[in-house]
């Protein structure tokens, strides 16, 4: 498209027209993919360097070949399974790099050991070495797959988002096992045989040979000391238990926060503007312009666009929040695009920095402005979403007012809004059939005139030689021309006798506009929404703080976190938003974790024919929290 526009410069597109690319998701996706590919390269080279330092450059070369071969086969598996090469599948490869080369490292290390003994022909030594560690390597690979694969059964919105990770990593593990048993022994014999021959046969009993390096000596001394001294063992146990306790305390102390996904570094965010009902389009445009000026002053902002009265081109976030349905004189959307990531801070830090200035503009104009960042995962209606149910809609609104007040007075909760429209007048025209008949028109003619004037009507078609299709000529009164009932009463209505003022054919009065009633699962609901900002930017802690205030005292509201009662005889609150996705994913991952423990236990029991040895092998699992 950009190439085509460049070709049209000077002919169709004038040279004095400035072209700004406001959204290029191909470029942002390409940047992410390049970054992940770079990380795959760094991870592969890092593993090879580690093997070089531990075993030698020849062994590192074998591992360096095994990694890309496994990755190539994994990409074939992706292709056959129907997955595209995207950021999630590339992340799965980065995630799997470390465990992919495990099998190759075990095999090449044992082959190097046997070749170093010099007691067998290299081909026989390689076969014996692979056979020696083959079955445990198979068991370890199956255990890793058992640990990863249950993640593929996460349900809900996050399921398809996460599924390529366990599927890709499991396929990669199977391929890595084949590479370790086929490719690695061949390369090891080719590369390590001259090295082993130069070293000559090693003396002594091969079963009694132990490493003599500095690290091995220190490690052996540490373990021998623990085995020989009961006091040292108890000290080690107590230290481990203390560290485990400290690790679990990180959560309640908020040093580690519960959040679905960390903030990503995006190239854009939006300012969603909602003005009070009845606000003129020009006033809404003035607010959008003021917000655009504030945002454009930040050095990290490259350009800003405002959309007033019409929806902006929606992104992944707007798809779920239905921003494409926003239209009318009271809505606006300010698109804020940021400079390249290499030249600025993280996008969330920039949004946090701009929030005070945005809030001050919103307060000055009496507007509700939400700073909407593109989420790193599946989008939701709002980070904090409270659904209020009750026996009657009036009771729901009363309960929602309390919830909204709690949102507004809770530290760290921002961008508070609700689905209840502010009371505003509506002009109604009651057409007098007698007056309309006397003027020579019908009541429907008068109604059509009002509809055409307010909403516009096509008066004809413009035949333009440069246009592919005829251009409709749309006639509509300016929004500023219909600001009150007097303007509406002066509208001309065509009659056979000439134009008549609408006020002479219909009685105009101002009444309260009807409120829209939202429904979810066939039940009336009032939404109260908000976002979190501040030191702890996690919805879980804000929800707990607000739930305590909502349930306290006389007329406290019951609060539900994971379920919604069927009966609505009394008002109650149900948490939705990011929390709902978090609960669903954590629940499914918890079930998957339990399944993983059972699968690993069954595998190890089947291998060792013992019910107690697997407990020793699985003991480190809870210690990984440290």
Wavefront OBJ file of the C-alpha trace (Angstrom):
o trace
v 0.000 0.000 0.000
v 2.786 2.440 0.900
v 4.570 1.639 -2.337
v 1.382 2.302 -4.305
v 0.853 5.655 -2.558
v 4.443 6.615 -3.394
v 3.741 5.869 -7.066
v 0.662 8.111 -6.983
v 2.597 11.075 -5.554
v 2.349 14.106 -7.809
v -0.441 12.610 -9.944
v -3.343 11.561 -7.713
v -1.904 12.466 -4.302
v -0.663 16.034 -4.253
v 2.931 16.675 -3.202
v 1.802 19.000 -0.408
v -0.284 16.252 1.256
v 1.458 14.893 4.346
v 1.080 11.143 4.784
v 1.222 9.636 8.270
v 0.905 5.889 8.848
v -1.208 5.736 11.991
v -1.400 1.971 12.407
v 0.856 -0.689 10.947
v 0.309 -3.922 12.819
v 2.405 -5.770 10.242
v 5.430 -3.753 11.370
v 4.766 -4.327 15.076
v 4.238 -8.056 14.541
v 7.436 -8.191 12.526
v 9.371 -6.476 15.315
v 8.058 -8.987 17.858
v 8.891 -11.920 15.601
v 12.421 -10.611 15.002
v 12.926 -10.162 18.733
v 11.803 -13.726 19.436
v 14.030 -15.105 16.676
v 16.946 -13.196 18.211
v 16.144 -14.758 21.594
v 16.049 -18.223 20.019
v 19.530 -17.578 18.593
v 20.828 -16.233 21.916
v 19.373 -19.207 23.807
v 20.886 -21.728 21.391
v 24.325 -20.111 21.486
v 24.096 -19.712 25.256
v 23.470 -23.425 25.747
v 26.331 -24.290 23.394
v 28.663 -21.938 25.294
v 27.710 -23.567 28.583
v 28.483 -27.038 27.174
v 31.788 -25.697 25.803
v 32.815 -24.472 29.247
v 31.759 -27.734 30.920
v 32.854 -30.379 28.374
v 34.725 -28.797 25.463
v 34.197 -27.233 22.085
v 33.669 -30.517 20.249
v 30.829 -31.531 22.557
v 29.422 -28.014 22.229
v 29.452 -28.375 18.429
v 27.395 -31.571 18.686
v 24.827 -29.845 20.897
v 24.839 -26.786 18.629
v 23.798 -28.974 15.702
v 21.169 -30.878 17.700
v 19.322 -27.675 18.664
v 18.556 -26.291 15.174
v 17.743 -29.791 13.848
v 15.153 -30.229 16.594
v 13.736 -26.753 15.998
v 13.440 -27.467 12.278
v 11.513 -30.681 12.941
v 9.303 -28.819 15.411
v 8.442 -26.257 12.739
v 7.448 -29.165 10.508
v 5.179 -30.377 13.310
v 3.629 -26.909 13.525
v 3.045 -26.978 9.792
v 1.380 -30.394 9.888
v -0.738 -29.422 12.881
v -1.974 -26.262 11.155
v -0.284 -23.677 13.386
v 1.104 -20.530 11.800
v 4.467 -19.051 12.693
v 3.414 -16.303 15.090
v 4.504 -14.752 18.346
v 2.945 -17.503 20.473
v 4.498 -20.389 18.529
v 7.863 -18.618 18.469
v 7.623 -18.080 22.218
v 6.989 -21.827 22.590
v 10.311 -22.447 20.822
v 12.148 -19.996 23.100
v 10.479 -21.644 26.090
v 11.572 -25.118 24.917
v 15.198 -24.359 23.950
v 16.580 -25.281 27.370
v 14.807 -28.623 27.625
v 15.288 -29.479 23.941
v 19.040 -29.933 24.290
v 18.829 -31.820 27.599
v 18.694 -35.208 25.877
v 21.537 -34.336 23.507
v 23.720 -33.117 26.403
v 23.152 -36.303 28.431
v 23.959 -38.520 25.446
v 27.017 -36.598 24.233
v 28.444 -36.369 27.763
v 28.171 -40.127 28.262
v 29.627 -40.853 24.809
v 32.547 -38.543 25.606
v 33.072 -40.421 28.883
v 33.146 -43.819 27.163
v 35.410 -42.592 24.369
v 37.733 -41.147 26.989
v 38.047 -44.594 28.625
v 39.456 -45.952 25.358
v 38.327 -49.506 26.151
v 36.011 -50.036 23.145
v 35.863 -49.223 19.479
v 34.295 -45.738 19.069
v 31.208 -47.138 17.341
v 30.677 -49.709 20.075
v 31.416 -47.134 22.790
v 28.776 -44.807 21.347
v 26.183 -47.592 21.206
v 26.925 -48.674 24.773
v 26.835 -45.064 26.011
v 23.457 -44.419 24.401
v 22.064 -47.686 25.721
v 23.342 -46.857 29.200
v 21.418 -43.583 29.466
v 18.685 -44.342 26.901
v 15.895 -45.564 29.141
v 16.313 -42.856 31.828
v 16.431 -40.246 29.052
v 13.161 -41.588 27.619
v 11.615 -41.489 31.094
v 12.813 -37.920 31.687
v 11.451 -36.817 28.296
v 8.037 -38.388 28.954
v 7.985 -36.750 32.394
v 8.632 -33.326 30.842
v 5.863 -33.893 28.278
v 3.543 -34.974 31.076
v 4.387 -31.755 32.891
v 3.726 -29.522 29.876
v 0.902 -31.115 27.903
v -1.981 -30.621 30.410
v -1.631 -26.870 29.803
v -3.207 -27.518 26.392
v -6.560 -28.188 28.083
v -7.010 -24.667 29.498
v -10.539 -23.571 28.587
v -12.143 -20.232 27.857
v -10.677 -17.287 26.008
v -7.096 -18.113 27.020
v -7.255 -21.703 25.731
v -6.465 -21.081 22.045
v -4.036 -18.367 23.117
v -1.911 -20.760 25.230
v -2.372 -24.068 23.393
v 0.525 -23.712 20.909
v 2.970 -23.552 23.841
v 2.364 -27.042 25.328
v 1.674 -28.620 21.930
v 4.823 -27.158 20.385
v 7.019 -27.924 23.389
v 5.728 -31.525 23.596
v 6.335 -32.131 19.886
v 9.785 -30.574 20.241
v 10.611 -32.888 23.157
v 9.700 -35.978 21.123
v 11.829 -34.786 18.225
v 14.707 -33.920 20.563
v 14.645 -37.489 21.857
v 14.952 -38.826 18.313
v 17.752 -36.388 17.501
v 19.592 -37.346 20.695
v 19.481 -41.054 19.755
v 20.163 -40.696 16.002
v 21.990 -37.481 15.114
v 23.959 -36.901 18.314
v 25.760 -40.306 18.445
v 26.805 -39.988 14.789
v 28.210 -36.487 15.277
v 29.816 -37.448 18.571
v 31.711 -40.342 16.987
v 32.817 -38.125 14.091
v 33.940 -35.178 16.208
v 35.047 -36.782 19.465
v 36.902 -39.866 18.163
v 40.115 -38.012 17.164
v 40.035 -36.139 20.446
v 39.609 -39.380 22.446
v 42.318 -41.183 20.434
v 44.761 -38.346 21.084
v 44.050 -38.572 24.777
v 44.793 -42.317 24.877
v 43.122 -44.908 27.060
v 42.273 -43.883 30.574
v 43.562 -46.017 33.361
v 41.849 -47.369 36.454
v 38.457 -48.843 37.002
v 35.953 -46.823 34.912
v 33.285 -47.247 37.569
v 35.532 -45.620 40.196
v 36.629 -42.639 38.112
v 35.341 -39.356 39.495
v 35.780 -35.774 38.251
v 38.723 -33.898 39.763
v 37.866 -30.313 38.802
v 37.592 -27.460 41.287
v 33.803 -27.268 41.031
v 33.426 -31.056 41.370
v 35.715 -31.087 44.419
v 33.719 -28.321 46.107
v 30.401 -30.000 45.329
v 31.590 -33.399 46.574
v 32.859 -31.846 49.786
v 29.526 -30.083 50.339
v 27.486 -33.269 49.939
v 29.890 -35.395 52.004
v 29.646 -32.850 54.803
v 25.840 -32.962 54.738
v 25.806 -36.761 54.716
v 28.319 -37.074 57.554
v 26.848 -34.485 59.967
v 23.295 -34.704 61.324
v 23.479 -31.098 62.528
v 24.389 -29.860 59.056
v 21.528 -31.843 57.561
v 19.024 -30.342 59.984
v 20.416 -26.880 59.290
v 19.988 -27.443 55.532
v 16.409 -28.684 56.060
v 15.554 -25.697 58.252
v 17.100 -23.260 55.745
v 15.132 -24.793 52.890
v 11.882 -24.702 54.894
v 12.529 -21.079 55.836
v 13.152 -20.092 52.219
v 9.965 -21.900 51.174
v 8.006 -19.984 53.810
v 9.501 -16.679 52.660
v 8.603 -17.538 49.067
v 4.954 -18.133 49.976
v 4.880 -14.868 51.963
v 5.776 -12.874 48.832
v 2.137 -13.095 47.756
v 0.366 -11.634 50.831
v 3.148 -9.051 51.233
v 2.436 -7.946 47.612
v 6.100 -8.267 46.673
v 4.804 -10.603 43.971
v 1.394 -9.624 42.600
v -1.336 -11.834 41.180
v -1.910 -10.776 37.586
v -3.011 -12.610 34.484
v -0.187 -11.362 32.252
v 2.500 -8.678 32.675
v 2.231 -5.393 30.816
v 3.529 -5.503 27.268
v 5.435 -2.814 25.381
v 2.887 -1.739 22.770
v 3.153 0.950 20.131
v -0.150 2.682 20.921
v -2.926 3.368 23.385
v -6.273 5.168 23.213
v -8.155 7.823 25.124
v -11.859 6.922 25.091
v -13.987 10.043 25.675
v -17.619 9.979 26.860
v -19.410 13.288 27.380
v -22.709 13.748 29.252
v -25.784 13.010 27.153
v -26.963 16.061 25.251
v -23.457 17.481 24.724
v -22.985 19.110 21.328
v -20.523 17.554 18.862
v -18.408 20.712 18.842
v -17.935 20.519 22.609
v -16.886 16.855 22.382
v -14.433 17.781 19.626
v -12.982 20.510 21.841
v -12.332 17.965 24.610
v -10.720 15.518 22.161
v -8.489 18.279 20.818
v -7.408 19.290 24.328
v -6.524 15.672 25.137
v -4.628 15.322 21.862
v -2.542 18.417 22.657
v -1.702 17.094 26.120
v -0.669 13.710 24.719
v 1.351 15.167 21.831
v 3.556 17.137 24.259
v 5.078 13.912 25.592
v 8.429 13.218 23.879
v 7.558 9.511 23.525
v 4.469 10.281 21.390
v 5.010 10.345 17.629
v 1.538 11.392 16.431
v -2.073 11.673 17.598
v -5.423 11.317 15.799
v -8.860 12.331 17.024
v -12.140 10.754 15.954
v -15.192 12.730 17.105
v -18.716 11.389 16.754
v -17.534 8.411 14.705
v -15.700 5.211 15.683
v -11.975 4.954 15.126
v -10.573 1.951 13.258
v -10.731 -0.570 16.062
v -7.878 -2.743 17.257
v -7.750 -6.031 19.168
v -8.951 -4.242 22.300
v -11.845 -2.468 20.553
v -13.017 -5.722 19.014
v -14.140 -7.039 22.410
v -15.081 -3.676 23.920
v -17.202 -2.888 20.829
v -15.579 0.473 20.168
v -16.732 0.206 16.551
v -20.321 0.767 17.771
v -19.469 4.121 19.363
v -20.979 6.978 17.396
v -22.896 10.143 18.168
v -22.139 13.684 19.341
v -21.115 12.602 22.876
v -18.281 10.191 22.018
v -14.713 10.624 20.816
v -11.588 8.533 20.473
v -8.013 9.842 20.644
v -5.449 7.485 19.124
v -1.956 7.972 20.597
v 0.934 6.423 18.655
v 4.366 6.080 20.242
v 7.883 6.335 18.864
v 9.886 3.134 18.160
v 10.499 0.981 21.223
v 14.262 1.479 21.064
v 13.831 5.225 21.633
v 11.451 5.274 24.585
v 10.385 3.635 27.824
v 7.765 0.898 28.108
v 4.327 1.924 26.829
v 2.660 1.289 30.198
v 5.102 3.646 31.917
v 4.269 6.329 29.338
v 0.532 5.799 29.853
v 0.989 6.048 33.621
v 2.985 9.265 33.146
v 0.247 10.821 30.987
v -2.657 9.793 33.196
v -2.575 12.805 35.612
v -2.660 15.289 32.714
v -5.488 13.359 31.035
v -7.465 13.290 34.290
v -7.063 17.042 34.754
v -8.464 17.724 31.254
v -11.347 15.328 31.900
v -12.237 17.063 35.165
v -12.054 20.512 33.550
v -14.562 19.547 30.837
v -16.732 17.211 32.933
v -15.878 14.288 30.664
v -15.343 10.606 31.399
v -12.021 9.627 29.820
v -10.582 6.107 29.879
v -6.954 5.437 29.032
v -7.241 2.129 27.178
v -4.021 0.193 26.700
v -3.823 -2.752 24.326
v -3.753 -5.803 26.619
v -0.940 -8.375 26.451
v -3.508 -11.164 26.402
v -7.200 -11.585 25.657
v -9.045 -8.280 26.050
v -11.966 -7.764 28.416
v -14.664 -5.135 28.806
v -12.583 -3.478 31.522
v -9.834 -4.569 33.899
v -12.228 -4.137 36.824
v -15.831 -5.014 35.976
v -18.560 -5.372 38.589
v -21.907 -6.788 37.470
v -24.786 -5.641 39.687
v -27.984 -7.708 39.763
v -31.173 -7.198 41.743
v -34.959 -7.760 41.964
v -35.801 -4.512 40.124
v -33.860 -2.166 37.906
v -34.241 0.670 40.433
v -32.745 -1.586 43.118
v -29.899 -2.435 40.763
v -29.153 1.242 40.116
v -29.186 1.982 43.857
v -26.754 -0.882 44.483
v -24.618 0.172 41.524
v -24.382 3.697 42.947
v -22.840 2.236 46.089
v -20.445 0.113 44.024
v -19.484 3.106 41.886
v -18.879 5.231 44.979
v -16.623 2.478 46.336
v -14.696 2.420 43.052
v -14.226 6.188 43.154
v -12.929 6.223 46.733
v -10.575 3.230 46.492
v -6.890 4.190 46.039
v -5.400 2.888 42.814
v -8.740 2.532 40.988
v -9.076 4.881 37.997
v -11.199 5.376 34.858
v -14.400 4.644 36.788
v -17.588 4.472 34.715
v -20.917 2.665 34.664
v -23.542 1.642 32.132
v -26.224 3.981 33.512
v -26.678 7.059 31.357
v -26.911 10.443 33.024
v -30.502 11.794 33.058
v -31.012 14.057 30.070
v -34.023 15.620 28.330
v -35.435 14.428 25.057
v -37.592 16.502 22.698
v -40.786 14.762 21.647
v -43.045 15.938 18.857
v -46.742 15.010 19.046
v -48.041 15.654 15.516
v -51.585 17.029 15.346
v -53.397 15.077 12.635
v -56.004 17.840 12.301
v -53.349 20.538 11.712
v -51.430 18.292 9.326
v -54.610 17.539 7.317
v -55.485 21.211 7.225
v -51.983 21.936 5.847
v -52.403 19.228 3.221
v -49.883 16.685 4.609
v -50.083 13.523 6.698
v -48.596 12.862 10.095
v -46.124 10.429 8.521
v -44.911 13.196 6.173
v -44.139 15.357 9.174
v -42.363 12.468 10.916
v -40.269 11.762 7.811
v -39.292 15.422 7.600
v -38.087 15.351 11.220
v -36.163 12.099 10.647
v -34.519 13.416 7.462
v -33.564 16.682 9.141
v -32.114 15.070 12.254
v -30.456 12.045 10.629
v -29.843 13.322 7.112
v -31.291 12.249 3.774
v -29.933 11.595 0.308
v -31.071 14.419 -1.987
v -29.502 13.067 -5.184
v -26.398 11.571 -6.744
v -23.302 13.406 -7.955
v -21.926 12.142 -11.267
v -18.188 12.669 -10.987
v -15.953 11.470 -13.822
v -13.090 10.721 -11.422
v -15.267 8.569 -9.132
v -15.814 4.870 -9.754
v -19.401 5.057 -8.438
v -21.936 7.895 -8.102
v -21.423 9.933 -4.941
v -24.550 10.428 -2.799
v -25.447 14.032 -1.917
v -26.500 13.985 1.735
v -28.435 16.912 3.235
v -28.506 17.378 7.001
v -28.921 20.235 9.434
v -25.736 20.993 11.366
v -25.693 19.647 14.923
v -25.239 23.188 16.224
v -28.506 24.178 14.521
v -30.617 21.857 16.688
v -29.438 22.650 20.180
v -32.845 23.275 21.816
v -36.614 22.911 21.364
v -36.933 26.384 19.787
v -34.575 25.361 16.954
v -36.536 22.171 16.395
v -39.867 24.076 16.366
v -38.512 26.321 13.595
v -37.817 23.423 11.249
v -39.623 23.947 7.893
v -42.071 21.288 6.725
v -42.989 21.264 3.009
v -46.749 21.496 2.321
v -48.732 22.141 -0.889
v -49.333 25.682 0.347
v -45.662 26.306 1.133
v -43.310 25.734 4.029
v -44.786 25.553 7.530
v -42.929 25.686 10.815
v -42.884 22.367 12.666
v -44.108 24.079 15.808
v -47.445 24.877 14.069
v -48.054 21.225 13.170
v -46.885 19.448 16.319
v -46.735 20.016 20.044
v -43.118 19.900 21.246
v -42.266 19.085 24.823
v -39.122 18.094 26.694
v -39.262 14.810 28.617
v -36.715 12.627 30.355
v -35.070 10.247 27.901
v -35.574 6.537 28.411
v -32.632 4.665 29.978
v -31.101 1.723 28.105
v -31.200 -1.520 30.109
v -28.324 -3.935 29.560
v -28.865 -7.678 29.818
v -26.470 -10.585 30.352
v -27.750 -14.145 30.111
v -31.301 -12.752 29.853
v -30.998 -10.923 33.195
v -30.932 -7.118 33.586
v -27.493 -5.974 34.723
v -25.735 -2.715 35.572
v -21.996 -2.617 34.838
v -19.545 -0.633 36.936
v -16.089 -0.546 35.338
v -12.648 0.749 36.224
v -8.936 0.207 35.841
v -6.015 -0.058 38.232
v -3.018 2.251 38.436
v -0.459 2.937 41.117
v 2.005 0.828 43.063
v 0.053 -2.459 42.840
v -1.405 -2.657 39.354
v -3.271 -5.897 39.854
v -7.081 -6.131 39.972
v -7.110 -8.840 42.636
v -5.973 -6.562 45.486
v -8.298 -3.702 44.494
v -11.207 -6.156 44.353
v -10.438 -7.538 47.804
v -10.239 -4.025 49.252
v -13.525 -2.970 47.634
v -15.331 -6.224 48.472
v -14.553 -5.704 52.149
v -16.173 -2.255 52.015
v -19.152 -3.426 49.948
v -20.097 -6.257 52.300
v -19.562 -4.263 55.493
v -22.308 -2.509 57.458
v -26.061 -2.199 57.036
v -27.286 -2.997 53.565
v -24.053 -4.702 52.614
v -23.996 -6.329 49.187
v -23.050 -9.991 48.737
v -19.995 -10.285 46.483
v -19.291 -13.319 44.283
v -15.919 -14.000 42.675
v -16.410 -17.100 40.527
v -20.129 -17.877 40.354
v -23.374 -15.982 39.822
v -26.490 -16.952 41.809
v -29.563 -17.890 39.800
v -32.052 -15.951 41.941
v -31.990 -12.153 42.043
v -34.337 -11.544 44.994
v -31.743 -9.314 46.657
v -29.064 -7.138 45.015
v -25.598 -8.668 44.696
v -22.305 -8.085 42.875
v -20.410 -10.471 40.581
v -16.804 -9.729 39.602
v -15.977 -10.020 35.906
v -13.291 -8.490 33.667
v -9.673 -9.560 33.911
v -10.437 -11.352 37.175
v -12.810 -13.793 35.427
v -10.148 -14.811 32.897
v -7.581 -15.076 35.707
v -9.832 -17.346 37.774
v -10.660 -19.569 34.793
v -7.021 -19.916 33.745
v -5.680 -20.436 37.266
v -8.413 -23.023 37.921
v -7.587 -24.939 34.751
v -3.848 -24.672 35.400
v -4.423 -25.917 38.967
v -6.285 -28.953 37.629
v -3.525 -29.436 35.056
v -0.907 -29.225 37.827
v -2.682 -31.964 39.786
v -2.875 -34.091 36.635
v 0.840 -33.483 36.045
v 1.727 -34.758 39.524
v -0.338 -37.912 38.984
v 1.140 -38.549 35.533
v 4.727 -38.089 36.693
v 4.117 -40.304 39.739
v 2.605 -43.068 37.598
v 5.491 -42.878 35.103
v 8.159 -43.100 37.810
v 6.340 -45.843 39.708
v 6.110 -47.891 36.501
v 9.814 -47.402 35.885
v 11.239 -48.042 39.365
v 8.562 -50.525 40.516
v 8.394 -48.608 43.802
v 5.861 -46.330 45.475
v 8.406 -44.428 47.611
v 11.243 -43.636 45.188
v 8.933 -41.348 43.102
v 8.282 -39.295 46.238
v 12.017 -38.649 46.563
v 12.237 -37.676 42.875
v 9.190 -35.370 43.115
v 10.262 -33.711 46.370
v 11.909 -30.755 44.537
v 8.592 -29.761 42.901
v 7.281 -27.615 45.817
v 10.806 -26.283 46.389
v 10.744 -24.645 42.946
v 8.604 -21.904 44.534
v 11.845 -20.655 46.095
l 1 2 3 4 5 6 7 8 9 10 11 12 13 14 15 16 17 18 19 20 21 22 23 24 25 26 27 28 29 30 31 32 33 34 35 36 37 38 39 40 41 42 43 44 45 46 47 48 49 50 51 52 53 54 55 56 57 58 59 60 61 62 63 64 65 66 67 68 69 70 71 72 73 74 75 76 77 78 79 80 81 82 83 84 85 86 87 88 89 90 91 92 93 94 95 96 97 98 99 100 101 102 103 104 105 106 107 108 109 110 111 112 113 114 115 116 117 118 119 120 121 122 123 124 125 126 127 128 129 130 131 132 133 134 135 136 137 138 139 140 141 142 143 144 145 146 147 148 149 150 151 152 153 154 155 156 157 158 159 160 161 162 163 164 165 166 167 168 169 170 171 172 173 174 175 176 177 178 179 180 181 182 183 184 185 186 187 188 189 190 191 192 193 194 195 196 197 198 199 200 201 202 203 204 205 206 207 208 209 210 211 212 213 214 215 216 217 218 219 220 221 222 223 224 225 226 227 228 229 230 231 232 233 234 235 236 237 238 239 240 241 242 243 244 245 246 247 248 249 250 251 252 253 254 255 256 257 258 259 260 261 262 263 264 265 266 267 268 269 270 271 272 273 274 275 276 277 278 279 280 281 282 283 284 285 286 287 288 289 290 291 292 293 294 295 296 297 298 299 300 301 302 303 304 305 306 307 308 309 310 311 312 313 314 315 316 317 318 319 320 321 322 323 324 325 326 327 328 329 330 331 332 333 334 335 336 337 338 339 340 341 342 343 344 345 346 347 348 349 350 351 352 353 354 355 356 357 358 359 360 361 362 363 364 365 366 367 368 369 370 371 372 373 374 375 376 377 378 379 380 381 382 383 384 385 386 387 388 389 390 391 392 393 394 395 396 397 398 399 400 401 402 403 404 405 406 407 408 409 410 411 412 413 414 415 416 417 418 419 420 421 422 423 424 425 426 427 428 429 430 431 432 433 434 435 436 437 438 439 440 441 442 443 444 445 446 447 448 449 450 451 452 453 454 455 456 457 458 459 460 461 462 463 464 465 466 467 468 469 470 471 472 473 474 475 476 477 478 479 480 481 482 483 484 485 486 487 488 489 490 491 492 493 494 495 496 497 498 499 500 501 502 503 504 505 506 507 508 509 510 511 512 513 514 515 516 517 518 519 520 521 522 523 524 525 526 527 528 529 530 531 532 533 534 535 536 537 538 539 540 541 542 543 544 545 546 547 548 549 550 551 552 553 554 555 556 557 558 559 560 561 562 563 564 565 566 567 568 569 570 571 572 573 574 575 576 577 578 579 580 581 582 583 584 585 586 587 588 589 590 591 592 593 594 595 596 597 598 599 600 601 602 603 604 605 606 607 608 609 610 611 612 613 614 615 616 617 618 619 620 621 622 623 624 625 626
